[in-house]
Amino acid sequence: MSNGITDRVEVGATLSNTQQAIVKAYRKPGYRYFVLGLLTVVYVFNFIDRQVINVLAAYIIEDLQLSDGQFGMLSGLAFAAIYTTLGIPIARWADLGNRRNIIALAVTVWSTMTVLCGTAQNFVQLFMARFGVGVGEAGGSPPAHSIVSDIFPVEQRATALSIYSLGVYGGILVSTIGGAYLVQMFDWRTAFVVVGLPGLLLAVLVRLFIKEPPRGMAEARRDAAPPGFLQVLGFLWQRKSFRHLSFACALHAFVTYGMGNFMPLFLGRVHGMPIIDIGWYYGLVAGIGGLAGTYFGGWISDRTAKRTGDKTWYVWIPFISTVIAIPFALNTLLLMPNGYIAAYSYLLPVFCGGWYLAPCLASTQFLVGLRMRAMGTAVLLFVLNLIGLGLGPMITGFVSDALEPSFGNDALRYAMAITVMVNVWCAAHYYWSARTIRQDFENAPA
């Protein structure tokens, strides 16, 4: 082992001189972590462009005369419908083609569509622009996960993926604070334009500075002909553990997005917090808590699995976090007397909520072959985002609309509390996955 990448890369005998130079470059930890860092920055902007709409909610709802349910569709379904649909064919493309180029193209598309969100004059136009953001972002994570899995060894994979996944809460942090200032100083349309433009430069950096790694480089495994599309889907469907894992992740995301997408609106509507205070207090708490939880989830699962020799800890860690997050989240929504204390108390549920992502992504990579990695991620994200992002905010919003005649502004509070209880269902699927996943890990394709 040399700096985490094996010197005896078996594919080396069949690589061109250029590819062998790429293998040599990735043996240097500095370059390996540079690529991981750049991909993480891409993911930060992925979530900035995806999530900035949440802190702008009150202004968009007032300007375009929307209901909570319609806003839930804009922040969830409009994006998730196409994001999940295109994710699988783009992942198939990534398993066959150049992953670096796909990511660069994806960043260009989603950044352009974010800018166009700022030109929308009604619900339909904004819905279609958000739909376009989903088109671009469908090409972001599956090829990135595949690259990370090829450049980091198995025992570091969940930690590396947790670093990449920091982009989720890094994006929430930047979009919440930055969006609050932009909407206060200008308007919600300008906010979309300002956060979208930097992605165009980022796409150029990805194209110029990331080298496409050979498949299986980190594990000295020979590349093989890619299996057919239906073969990959059939392989994943046959794994009972994967079916439960993907559904558990989806329900986890249902709670995360259903609660998180409405938190800025909750703090403003229920507790009367000014938009700048929401940006700072909620943005810092959600960003820092989520960043810490996401890294911790990957680190502790790698550490525990290595110490015990039992990879099922990659599922038990999300199970534990799901259960302990429930009382903390209900405390934030139901018991806190004002918005500032509610924002502070959100630190614990958002920290626990972040544990699941990296271990679940790593588990998926462990279950599949080299040419199935992007597809494995895409199928997981398909289920996760269709149910979690697509339905979580929308159903939470419609429940709030239904409760509004009886509870007024508190309707949103109770709708979000109902969403939190979905974690009980989620935990059950993590438990069922953990019971069978050890055998599926052992039977993963070589």
VOGU-3710 file (C-alpha; in Angstrom, 3 decimals, decimal comma):
1> msngitdrve> 0,000/0,000/0,000  1,393/3,408/-0,979  -0,394/6,447/0,419  -3,708/4,591/0,233  -3,445/3,466/-3,427  -1,909/0,094/-4,189  1,295/0,016/-6,197  0,278/-3,247/-7,835  -2,662/-1,872/-9,827  -3,570/-4,929/-11,878
11> vgatlsntqq> -5,137/-2,857/-14,609  -1,733/-1,212/-15,073  -0,544/-3,823/-17,535  -3,264/-2,817/-19,990  -3,234/0,928/-19,388  -1,908/3,489/-21,825  0,980/5,739/-20,838  -1,512/8,530/-20,127  -3,584/6,316/-17,861  -0,511/5,091/-16,024
21> aivkayrkpg> 0,441/8,721/-15,429  -3,033/9,287/-13,977  -2,581/6,328/-11,612  0,741/7,795/-10,520  -0,878/11,187/-9,893  -3,570/9,642/-7,682  -0,979/7,826/-5,578  -0,068/11,268/-4,232  -2,382/12,089/-1,314  -2,220/15,789/-2,159
31> yryfvlgllt> -3,789/15,307/-5,591  -6,264/12,707/-4,354  -7,567/15,096/-1,702  -7,512/18,012/-4,136  -9,910/16,098/-6,394  -12,081/15,182/-3,414  -12,047/18,839/-2,332  -13,038/20,110/-5,766  -15,848/17,564/-6,042  -17,014/18,620/-2,577
41> vvyvfnfidr> -17,102/22,286/-3,649  -19,178/21,212/-6,665  -21,577/19,486/-4,291  -21,738/22,618/-2,114  -22,927/24,603/-5,137  -25,264/21,749/-6,035  -27,037/22,292/-2,719  -26,778/26,083/-2,793  -28,702/26,128/-6,062  -31,094/23,432/-4,821
51> qvinvlaayi> -31,806/24,854/-1,352  -31,612/28,649/-1,645  -35,322/28,654/-2,462  -36,106/27,691/1,143  -34,851/30,897/2,770  -36,648/32,875/0,051  -39,937/31,070/0,772  -41,901/33,877/2,426  -40,984/36,354/-0,331  -41,800/33,957/-3,182
61> iedlqlsdgq> -45,103/32,908/-1,557  -46,128/36,545/-1,126  -44,978/37,711/-4,562  -46,467/34,834/-6,568  -49,450/34,251/-4,231  -48,683/30,591/-3,508  -49,983/28,135/-0,907  -47,675/26,103/1,359  -48,462/23,065/-0,768  -47,392/24,833/-3,966
71> fgmlsglafa> -44,183/25,966/-2,323  -43,584/22,386/-1,195  -43,873/21,345/-4,836  -41,371/24,013/-5,912  -38,814/23,097/-3,244  -39,326/19,358/-3,682  -41,364/17,762/-6,460  -40,424/20,159/-9,291  -36,784/19,347/-8,710  -37,049/15,719/-7,630
81> aiyttlgipi> -39,308/14,482/-10,450  -36,720/14,993/-13,185  -33,695/14,589/-10,883  -34,695/11,042/-10,040  -35,859/10,155/-13,563  -32,686/11,273/-15,323  -30,333/10,108/-12,566  -30,381/6,467/-13,661  -29,657/6,914/-17,409  -26,983/9,521/-16,617
91> arwadlgnrr> -25,425/7,091/-14,135  -25,436/4,423/-16,840  -23,610/6,919/-19,040  -21,131/7,529/-16,206  -20,466/3,793/-15,824  -19,633/3,674/-19,541  -18,055/7,062/-20,229  -15,913/9,882/-18,855  -17,264/10,814/-15,417  -15,293/14,059/-15,160
101> niialavtvw> -16,857/15,457/-18,349  -20,362/14,481/-17,240  -19,922/16,385/-13,974  -18,646/19,492/-15,789  -21,652/19,448/-18,141  -24,062/18,900/-15,253  -22,728/21,909/-13,316  -23,163/24,096/-16,393  -26,791/23,066/-16,851  -27,950/23,403/-13,243
111> stmtvlcgta> -26,202/26,754/-12,783  -27,820/28,172/-15,916  -31,261/27,000/-14,824  -30,786/28,494/-11,353  -30,181/31,870/-12,988  -33,383/31,401/-14,997  -35,339/30,837/-11,756  -34,819/34,541/-11,130  -36,780/35,418/-14,280  -39,941/33,477/-13,362
121> qnfvqlfmar> -43,173/35,504/-13,224  -45,580/32,840/-11,952  -45,807/29,384/-10,385  -45,605/27,487/-13,689  -42,504/29,334/-14,888  -40,709/28,851/-11,583  -41,771/25,190/-11,521  -40,253/24,649/-14,984  -37,026/26,452/-14,067  -36,687/24,296/-10,949
131> fgvgvgeagg> -37,375/21,321/-13,182  -34,354/22,413/-15,239  -32,174/22,634/-12,132  -33,078/19,012/-11,508  -32,001/18,071/-15,040  -28,492/19,362/-14,377  -28,124/18,098/-10,839  -29,077/14,567/-11,904  -25,583/14,337/-13,403  -23,690/15,440/-10,296
141> sppahsivsd> -23,501/12,818/-7,571  -23,491/9,368/-9,270  -20,309/9,982/-11,300  -18,703/11,786/-8,342  -19,386/8,849/-6,011  -17,899/6,503/-8,587  -14,710/8,601/-8,866  -14,315/8,847/-5,081  -14,726/5,078/-4,761  -11,982/4,536/-7,342
151> ifpveqrata> -9,419/6,874/-5,759  -9,835/5,965/-2,062  -9,255/2,473/-0,592  -12,082/0,511/0,995  -11,150/1,312/4,590  -11,288/5,065/3,856  -14,282/5,075/1,538  -17,081/6,059/3,938  -14,890/8,806/5,408  -14,107/10,123/1,907
161> lsiyslgvyg> -17,779/9,989/0,961  -18,650/11,770/4,208  -16,260/14,576/3,255  -17,925/14,775/-0,161  -21,343/14,725/1,502  -20,388/17,777/3,574  -21,553/19,611/0,477  -25,153/19,034/1,585  -24,881/21,129/4,730  -22,185/23,412/3,362
171> gilvstigga> -24,667/24,338/0,661  -27,449/24,819/3,187  -25,197/27,059/5,301  -24,111/29,270/2,396  -27,521/29,401/0,708  -29,365/30,267/3,932  -27,066/33,052/5,096  -26,272/34,342/1,612  -29,872/34,094/0,446  -31,102/35,998/3,513
181> ylvqmfdwrt> -28,735/38,881/2,802  -29,469/38,932/-0,916  -33,246/38,979/-0,481  -32,941/41,673/2,209  -30,652/43,873/0,080  -32,215/43,193/-3,318  -35,026/40,679/-3,958  -35,562/36,946/-4,372  -34,973/37,078/-8,129  -31,522/38,626/-7,724
191> afvvvglpgl> -30,675/35,951/-5,152  -31,193/33,175/-7,729  -29,026/34,956/-10,300  -26,161/35,620/-7,880  -25,964/32,056/-6,531  -26,248/30,508/-10,000  -23,494/32,328/-11,877  -20,392/30,989/-10,008  -21,222/27,452/-11,093  -20,289/28,275/-14,670
201> llavlvrlfi> -16,692/28,952/-13,593  -16,700/25,853/-11,420  -17,602/23,694/-14,427  -14,457/24,919/-16,203  -12,282/24,068/-13,184  -13,673/20,523/-13,070  -12,952/20,009/-16,764  -9,403/21,330/-16,526  -8,112/19,938/-13,221  -9,748/16,548/-12,534
211> kepprgmaea> -8,178/13,513/-14,206  -10,490/10,593/-15,004  -9,216/7,638/-12,896  -9,103/4,034/-14,180  -11,913/1,852/-12,836  -10,974/-0,203/-9,784  -7,726/1,677/-9,236  -7,954/1,838/-5,435  -8,517/-1,891/-5,031  -6,153/-3,302/-7,664
221> rrdaappgfl> -9,170/-4,889/-9,345  -9,404/-5,562/-13,043  -11,938/-3,576/-14,967  -14,582/-5,639/-16,723  -17,173/-5,178/-19,416  -20,101/-3,224/-17,975  -23,251/-5,257/-17,298  -26,469/-4,332/-19,070  -28,832/-1,743/-17,656  -31,546/-4,255/-16,776
231> qvlgflwqrk> -28,925/-6,610/-15,373  -27,797/-3,943/-12,906  -31,369/-3,171/-11,860  -32,093/-6,874/-11,469  -28,950/-7,376/-9,407  -29,884/-4,572/-6,997  -33,518/-5,664/-6,740  -32,438/-9,204/-5,773  -30,574/-7,801/-2,754  -33,205/-7,669/-0,026
241> sfrhlsfaca> -30,846/-5,592/2,085  -30,579/-2,964/-0,655  -34,354/-2,734/-1,029  -34,729/-2,011/2,672  -31,690/0,294/2,732  -32,903/2,427/-0,160  -36,383/2,756/1,345  -34,922/3,612/4,757  -32,804/6,333/3,148  -35,875/7,635/1,337
251> lhafvtygmg> -37,884/7,914/4,553  -34,885/9,475/6,306  -34,739/12,098/3,545  -38,535/12,538/3,732  -38,088/13,751/7,303  -34,912/15,721/6,566  -36,389/17,645/3,638  -39,912/17,842/5,047  -38,575/19,496/8,195  -35,535/21,335/6,808
261> nfmplflgrv> -37,203/22,916/3,777  -39,816/24,552/6,004  -37,602/25,543/8,955  -36,917/29,104/7,679  -40,649/29,599/7,063  -41,448/28,050/10,480  -39,081/30,399/12,315  -40,495/33,418/10,517  -44,192/32,558/10,539  -44,552/30,835/13,921
271> hgmpiidigw> -41,883/32,688/15,909  -41,694/35,986/14,024  -37,914/35,958/13,451  -36,520/38,572/11,010  -35,090/37,154/7,781  -31,481/38,144/8,583  -31,695/36,421/11,970  -33,143/33,332/10,305  -30,239/33,362/7,872  -27,618/33,584/10,603
281> yyglvagigg> -29,111/31,528/13,421  -30,747/28,792/11,376  -28,064/28,834/8,686  -25,178/28,414/11,121  -26,942/25,807/13,249  -28,121/23,719/10,290  -24,834/24,117/8,439  -22,451/23,401/11,307  -24,621/20,686/12,858  -25,148/18,980/9,529
291> lagtyfggwi> -21,484/19,232/8,530  -20,395/17,715/11,833  -23,026/14,970/11,696  -22,257/14,024/8,095  -18,531/13,709/8,719  -19,098/11,919/12,019  -21,398/9,357/10,390  -18,797/8,389/7,808  -15,894/8,441/10,261  -17,580/6,423/13,010
301> sdrtakrtgd> -18,906/3,808/10,592  -15,455/3,314/9,016  -13,821/3,183/12,444  -16,362/0,812/13,996  -16,480/-1,523/10,993  -12,670/-1,729/10,900  -12,386/-2,313/14,665  -15,055/-5,019/14,762  -14,537/-6,485/11,308  -18,295/-6,161/10,769
311> ktwyvwipfi> -19,555/-4,028/7,857  -23,132/-4,141/9,126  -22,183/-1,112/11,223  -22,607/0,873/7,998  -26,345/0,275/8,509  -26,533/0,250/12,319  -25,059/3,781/12,510  -27,956/5,288/10,469  -30,430/3,217/12,501  -29,099/4,639/15,776
321> stviaipfal> -29,112/8,216/14,483  -32,690/7,916/13,223  -34,031/6,781/16,581  -32,249/9,358/18,742  -33,170/12,250/16,410  -36,923/11,882/17,060  -37,204/13,426/20,565  -34,736/16,199/19,714  -36,716/17,189/16,606  -40,069/17,167/18,412
331> ntlllmpngy> -38,551/19,287/21,170  -37,486/21,894/18,593  -40,930/22,065/16,992  -43,291/21,745/19,936  -41,623/22,974/23,127  -39,275/25,863/22,339  -40,733/29,234/23,470  -39,149/31,428/20,782  -37,400/31,208/17,434  -33,883/31,769/18,716
341> iaaysyllpv> -34,037/28,914/21,218  -35,768/26,753/18,588  -32,940/27,444/16,143  -30,317/26,528/18,755  -32,169/23,345/19,709  -32,220/22,312/16,029  -28,482/21,601/16,348  -29,062/18,143/17,857  -31,620/16,767/15,357  -29,681/18,090/12,378
351> fcggwylapc> -26,439/16,609/13,756  -28,065/13,192/14,207  -29,842/13,468/10,874  -26,532/13,821/9,052  -25,098/10,473/10,174  -26,905/8,360/7,597  -25,711/9,571/4,218  -22,068/8,498/3,964  -22,519/4,994/5,465  -25,478/4,305/3,181
361> lastqflvgl> -23,553/5,488/0,129  -20,563/3,362/1,138  -22,814/0,329/1,692  -24,164/0,696/-1,829  -20,643/0,845/-3,258  -19,703/-2,301/-1,318  -22,661/-4,191/-2,791  -21,884/-3,644/-6,490  -19,165/-4,233/-9,093  -16,799/-1,664/-10,599
371> rmramgtavl> -18,986/-0,830/-13,589  -22,101/-0,663/-11,442  -20,980/2,004/-8,963  -22,564/5,059/-10,564  -25,726/3,084/-11,309  -25,855/1,786/-7,723  -25,674/5,335/-6,417  -28,259/6,525/-8,937  -30,769/3,841/-7,989  -30,307/4,669/-4,306
381> lfvlnliglg> -30,710/8,389/-5,026  -33,708/7,684/-7,264  -35,635/6,142/-4,385  -34,220/8,598/-1,814  -35,047/11,752/-3,742  -38,337/10,660/-5,303  -39,814/9,866/-1,893  -37,676/12,103/0,318  -37,219/15,285/-1,660  -40,193/14,849/-3,984
391> lgpmitgfvs> -42,833/13,974/-1,404  -41,406/15,169/1,940  -41,799/18,949/1,456  -44,945/18,616/-0,665  -46,838/16,420/1,819  -45,660/18,548/4,750  -46,929/21,633/2,940  -50,315/20,125/2,076  -50,763/18,889/5,665  -50,026/22,441/6,825
401> dalepsfgnd> -52,674/23,766/4,406  -55,194/21,216/5,725  -54,507/22,121/9,375  -54,476/25,889/8,823  -58,244/26,459/9,363  -57,991/24,833/12,810  -54,540/25,950/13,986  -53,661/29,099/12,031  -49,921/29,766/11,912  -49,293/26,788/14,213
411> alryamaitv> -50,507/24,474/11,440  -46,982/24,401/10,011  -45,574/23,453/13,423  -47,861/20,417/13,721  -47,410/19,384/10,079  -43,636/19,270/10,596  -44,059/17,282/13,834  -46,146/14,690/11,974  -43,369/14,449/9,381  -40,770/13,777/12,098
421> mvnvwcaahy> -42,662/10,674/13,232  -41,963/9,022/9,866  -38,547/8,279/11,418  -40,149/5,348/13,270  -41,009/3,717/9,936  -37,534/4,602/8,638  -35,768/2,908/11,562  -37,663/-0,325/10,903  -36,226/-0,552/7,376  -32,676/0,084/8,594
431> ywsartirqd> -33,184/-2,787/11,058  -34,467/-5,147/8,352  -31,573/-4,202/6,051  -28,977/-4,853/8,759  -30,314/-8,398/9,238  -29,373/-9,491/5,690  -26,720/-7,109/4,402  -23,690/-9,043/5,699  -24,347/-11,909/3,284  -24,967/-9,474/0,413
441> fenapa> -21,627/-7,759/1,127  -19,911/-11,152/0,976  -21,598/-12,008/-2,325  -20,750/-8,692/-4,011  -19,235/-9,090/-7,523  -15,436/-9,214/-7,595
//
